Amino acid sequence: MDVFADLYPEYVCSRNAPLNCDRPMETALEVKGAKFCLDCGFPAILPLPCELKGQRGNYQVTRFEGVRGMGRLYSGTQIQTGETVTIKEYLLPNRCFNLAETENIKANFIKVAGVSLADGRTQNFRLIQIQEAIADEMGERCYLVEQYLPNAQTLGKYLQDNHELDSTQVREILNQTLQTLEFLHSQKMRLPGNKTQQGLTHGNLSLDSILIEVKTEREFYIYLSDLALWEYLFIPPSTNRSTPIASEDRDLKSLADIAANIWIGRKVDIRNDDRWGETDPPLREFIRKLAGAGTPFNNATAARKASLQLPKIESTTSLDSSVESIANSGSGGKKLVVSIAILSLLLLGGGVWYLLSRKEQSPVGDFRLWYSLLGSFDDVNSVPPGTFSYTGEKEGSWTNVLKLTPQSDRTLQELLTKPKPDIAAIFNYESTLTPNLDSDSKPIESIRNSKSKKNFAITSLTNNITDDLDRQQISYDGLLVYVAASKKDSNLPKALKGQITLEQLRQIYTGKLTNWQQLGGNNLPIQTYAPTEIEAIQLFKKLVLKNDPTDVALFTANTKTLSTEKTQQLILKEFDEGKNGSIGFGIVSKTWNQCSGYPLALADGNKSPIQPLLRRDGQPINPSANLCDKNNYIDIASFQTVRYPLGYPVFVVYPKDNTLPPAGIKFAELLKTRQGQCLLSKVGLIPLQPMPDKYLKSNACK
C-alpha cells in the first residue's frame, strides 16, 4: 500500500502528502502552541516537550523523529521510571472523520493495539512490544507507546541509504522475518481488550513496517511493527481504499515482494519472469515459491525450514561466467567485452550524476532530525529546582571537555552549572577517580552509593550498569590513533597511506610488530604510547584487544603511558631525530584539533578504512593536508552509523528511582537540544545527528 499518496484528500497540501510534509513540523517550531499547519490546516506535530497521560503511567514527549506508516514518531520517557520509549501518534483529522467514526476508531484502537502471549509468558520474537494504547479523549489523536530501539530504522530507510542488498543479507532478512511470522501465526495471542485468538496475521508487511537494527555490517536484527489490525483503522474513508483481507498467505506473498525489491532494487514480476536474480538462482526460486509460483509454501513454518536448507552461494556469479565465456570466444567476443565495459562505465557515470544531482536538490531532508530537536536550554520544561551533584571519570572525556571553551569566554562547565538562569537548578560536577584498570567504574558505583550524594554520572564505561540504573545517550566519542605528522618526505603517514587496520594495531601494541619496515614503512623501531585516561585505555582494550587476557598483558608490558599532550610533542621530535617511529592513541577531544600527530584511518578486517576527520571541502584528510590550518572537522556520519571502529556512545547514567528528582533525565534533555548538541560538538564530542554547516562553522551555539 502506498502510504502517503492521496491519504488525506481534504487537505490541499503542496506536496500532496500532509502526513509526510515538513510544513506541519516547521509550523510547530515557528509558532509556539500551533495546532495546525499554516498552509493547509493539517494537524501540526505536538508542541514539544509535552506530557501524555496513560493508564500505565505518564509520558513526556521530547523529540519528533519522523513518520512511519500511518503515524508520526516521537521519542520520550516514562516519567515514573525514566525509561525511554517511542510514541507513535495516529491522526483523526476532523475533515476526514466525522465524530461517530472518530469515537468508534478510538474505542477499537484501545481494544486491539498491542498483542501478547495468551498464557502470560514473556518471549522476544522480534515483534515491537507495545506498552499501552492511549486515545485522546477530547482531541483527534491516538498514541501507541512502543518499545524503544535506539539504532533501528525502517527497511525502506536502510535501503535508501544502502541501495539494493546482496543475496546473503536478503537470505538473513527472510529467515528472521519468517521466524517472527511463524511465531505470530501459530501462537495463541491476547489483545488488550482481553480477547484471545489462535494465531494472528500481520497483514501490513512493507518496507515501512519492517525495522532493521544494525549491529555490524553483517550482523543485524529484524523487527516487525504496525500490524494491520490497528494500523488500518486510521485510513480515512474518503480515500476509497479497499484494505486487503489479512491472511497467512498474504503475509508470505508480501514478504516475497519485499525480498525481491531489496535484492534487485526494483519491482519485478516474481511469478512469471525468471530473468532476475541470476546471482543466486536458489534464492530466486525460493522467493518465487514464497510468492505463490509453482508449488507454494503452506505456511511460514514450511517456508522458514526451506530457507534454512538453501544451498550456499556460489563464489562465481552467472554474469561473471557469461563474460568469461564471451572473452574466450575470439576477437569478436573481446570486442563485445570492450563494448560492455564502455556501456557499464557510461551507466555508472550516469548513476553517479543522478545520485549527486538528487543530493543537491534535497532541501532540509538530511537535517530533519536536527531541526526536530528542542532549540535551546530554555525550551526544556520541568527542570527541577535544587542543587545536584554529578560525576565522571577524573581521567576521562567529560572531565576534559568541561575545561574547554565552546562559546565566547565561558567554559562548558560554566555554561552547564546553571543552564537555565530562570530556574534555581544548579549542576555541580565532581570527578571520580577509578583507581586502576581492573576496577569497576567508580562514577557508576558512586551513584549507587547514597552516601556519595551523586545524582547521576556521565561516562562511556557502562559494563557494570545493572537493572537499578538507566541511561540516555547524549553524544558519541572515540579514540584516534596517530603517528608523527612530520613534514619529511619519508614520513609515516605517507608510508602507511594514511591508514592502519585493527589487526595491525593489535599486533603493534602486543609487541608482535616491532619495526615499521614490517608494514612497508621506514626502518624505525616502533614505540607504543597510551594516554593517561583510564576510560580510553579500557575502551582500547575492549575494541582493539577484545579484552583477551594474553593480549592485555602484552599491551601492558610493551606500552608507555603518557599524557596525550606530551606524547604528541615527543613522537614528532623522536621521528625527526630518527630515533623512533612512535604511535599513540587518545580521545577525540584531545587529538582531532592538533597537528603534531596525524590521525590514521582505521579498517576493521576487510572493510574499507574510515577516516573520521574531514576537510572543509567534505573530503577526508590525507597525509599531504596541512592539519595546522585548523580547517578540519569531525565526520559525524562515520560515528552515527557505527562505522568508525573506535567510536562509542557517551551516556548520562542515573538511578531508576521515581522518588528522586529527575536530575539526570533533565540534564540529558538539556544536552540533547540543538544548543546542547552544538556546544558538545565545539569541544570535540560528536553530536547524535548531522548538523547544518552554519552550526559547524559558527564560533557560537545560539
HELIX and SHEET records of a PDB file:
HELIX    1   1 PRO A   18  ASN A   20  5                                   3    
HELIX    2   2 ARG A   23  GLU A   30  1                                   8    
HELIX    3   3 LEU A   99  VAL A  112  1                                  14    
HELIX    4   4 LEU A  155  ASN A  162  1                                   8    
HELIX    5   5 SER A  167  SER A  186  1                                  20    
HELIX    6   6 ALA A  228  GLU A  231  1                                   4    
HELIX    7   7 TYR A  232  PHE A  234  5                                   3    
HELIX    8   8 PRO A  237  THR A  239  5                                   3    
HELIX    9   9 GLU A  248  ILE A  264  1                                  17    
HELIX   10  10 PRO A  281  LEU A  290  1                                  10    
HELIX   11  11 ALA A  300  LEU A  308  1                                   9    
HELIX   12  12 SER A  318  ALA A  327  1                                  10    
HELIX   13  13 SER A  331  GLN A  361  1                                  31    
HELIX   14  14 GLY A  365  PHE A  367  5                                   3    
HELIX   15  15 ARG A  368  SER A  372  1                                   5    
HELIX   16  16 PHE A  377  ASP A  379  5                                   3    
HELIX   17  17 SER A  397  LEU A  402  1                                   6    
HELIX   18  18 LEU A  412  THR A  417  1                                   6    
HELIX   19  19 LYS A  442  ARG A  448  1                                   7    
HELIX   20  20 SER A  450  SER A  452  5                                   3    
HELIX   21  21 LEU A  492  ALA A  495  1                                   4    
HELIX   22  22 LEU A  502  TYR A  509  1                                   8    
HELIX   23  23 TRP A  516  LEU A  519  5                                   4    
HELIX   24  24 ILE A  534  LEU A  543  1                                  10    
HELIX   25  25 PRO A  549  ASN A  558  1                                  10    
HELIX   26  26 THR A  564  ASP A  576  1                                  13    
HELIX   27  27 VAL A  588  THR A  591  1                                   4    
HELIX   28  28 LEU A  627  ASP A  629  5                                   3    
HELIX   29  29 ILE A  636  GLN A  640  1                                   5    
HELIX   30  30 ALA A  663  LEU A  671  1                                   9    
HELIX   31  31 ARG A  674  LYS A  682  1                                   9    
HELIX   32  32 ASP A  693  LYS A  697  1                                   5    
SHEET    1   A 6 CYS A  50  LYS A  53  0                                        
SHEET    2   A 6 ASN A  58  ARG A  68 -1                                        
SHEET    3   A 6 GLY A  71  GLN A  78 -1                                        
SHEET    4   A 6 GLU A  83  LEU A  91 -1                                        
SHEET    5   A 6 ARG A 141  GLU A 146 -1                                        
SHEET    6   A 6 ILE A 130  ALA A 135 -1                                        
SHEET    1   B 3 SER A 116  LEU A 117  0                                        
SHEET    2   B 3 LYS A 188  ARG A 190 -1                                        
SHEET    3   B 3 THR A 196  GLN A 198 -1                                        
SHEET    1   C 3 ALA A 152  THR A 154  0                                        
SHEET    2   C 3 ILE A 210  THR A 216 -1                                        
SHEET    3   C 3 GLU A 219  LEU A 224 -1                                        
SHEET    1   D 8 ALA A 425  TYR A 429  0                                        
SHEET    2   D 8 GLY A 386  THR A 391  1                                        
SHEET    3   D 8 PHE A 456  THR A 459  1                                        
SHEET    4   D 8 GLY A 647  PRO A 655 -1                                        
SHEET    5   D 8 LEU A 469  ALA A 484 -1                                        
SHEET    6   D 8 GLY A 581  ILE A 587 -1                                        
SHEET    7   D 8 ILE A 526  ALA A 530  1                                        
SHEET    8   D 8 THR A 559  THR A 561  1                                        
SHEET    1   E 6 ALA A 425  TYR A 429  0                                        
SHEET    2   E 6 GLY A 386  THR A 391  1                                        
SHEET    3   E 6 PHE A 456  THR A 459  1                                        
SHEET    4   E 6 GLY A 647  PRO A 655 -1                                        
SHEET    5   E 6 LEU A 469  ALA A 484 -1                                        
SHEET    6   E 6 GLY A 597  PRO A 599 -1                                        
SHEET    1   F 2 GLN A 499  THR A 501  0                                        
SHEET    2   F 2 ALA A 601  ALA A 603  1                                        
SHEET    1   G 2 LEU A 613  ARG A 615  0                                        
SHEET    2   G 2 ASN A 632  ILE A 634 -1                                        
END                                                                             
